Amino acid sequence: MAGHSHWAGIKHKKALIDNKRGKVWSKLSKAIIIAAKMGGGDPDTNLRLRYAINDAKAVSMPKDNIERAIKKGSGELEGGNYDEVLYEGYGPGGVAVLCEILTDNRNRTAPEVRKIFEGAGGKLGATGCVAWMFERKGIVVIDGAQIEEEALLELAMEAGAEDVKTADGKYEVVSDPDSFGNLQDALRAAEIEIEISELNRVPNDTIDLDAEMAKRVLKLMDQLDDHDDVQKVAANFSLPEGVLEELEG
């Protein structure tokens, strides 16, 4: 839990900076385009599109930008020719890494991502080499001061959540993708502020990292996340409490 929440927190803070130069909006536009392309332009019938639009609204993406992306995905406007690709590999310390990619040019993206892996002491692998270690889940992180754990557990389970975990004063609520929207709606109805919400791939098991290896892995994660074609990055590392304190100190 600590490893995922720590990385999610880093991304959340970085998104506020990236948003100023349009990076986050660009990535979210791609997510909306591919969602509309695969399931149609109506968020009421296309759950993936609904999630993508919610993510865009969460970072104040203008309504015109959202509507333009939907039209590109549904074919009303040009510019929606993106392919969805999953790149898999290993980072420092043998950490398994998954990158969800949206690209309009695989011949450009693949060598760029490979270079990032190799520069960090890792290696881009073959299709299927690490994907089996992960499951797709909905993740919601909230501040623990807002609600007692027992009350949150009851609320979350009624909304279809699978688990509630605690660490560093935060709650991490895990659901399957189909229940993710119901979970967010239930939390908002209870006037609970959501710090982080995302659909991502969660590892079945994790590798504990020491501080030095954690720095190397987090650097790789940051470089991958910073690539324009990378939508999401997941890895099977965990940061023990002592390591977290050393990194944040």
Stockholm file with secondary structure:
# STOCKHOLM 1.0

chainA/1-249         MAGHSHWAGIKHKKALIDNKRGKVWSKLSKAIIIAAKMGGGDPDTNLRLRYAINDAKAVSMPKDNIERAIKKGSGELEGGNYDEVLYEGYGPGGVAVLCEILTDNRNRTAPEVRKIFEGAGGKLGATGCVAWMFERKGIVVIDGAQIEEEALLELAMEAGAEDVKTADGKYEVVSDPDSFGNLQDALRAAEIEIEISELNRVPNDTIDLDAEMAKRVLKLMDQLDDHDDVQKVAANFSLPEGVLEELEG
#=GR chainA/1-249 SS CHHHHHHHHHHHHHHHHHGGGTHHHHHHHHHHHHHHHHHCSCTTTCHHHHHHHHHHHHTTCCHHHHHHHHHHHHTSSSCCCCEEEEEEEECGGGCEEEEEEEESCHHHHHHHHHHHHHHTTCEECCTTSSGGGEEEEEEEEEEGGGSCHHHHHHHHHHTTEEEEEEETTEEEEEECGGGHHHHHHHHHHTTCCCSEEEEEEEESSCEECCHHHHHHHHHHHHHHHHSTTEEEEEECEECCHHHHHHHHC
#=GC SS_cons         CHHHHHHHHHHHHHHHHHGGGTHHHHHHHHHHHHHHHHHCSCTTTCHHHHHHHHHHHHTTCCHHHHHHHHHHHHTSSSCCCCEEEEEEEECGGGCEEEEEEEESCHHHHHHHHHHHHHHTTCEECCTTSSGGGEEEEEEEEEEGGGSCHHHHHHHHHHTTEEEEEEETTEEEEEECGGGHHHHHHHHHHTTCCCSEEEEEEEESSCEECCHHHHHHHHHHHHHHHHSTTEEEEEECEECCHHHHHHHHC
//
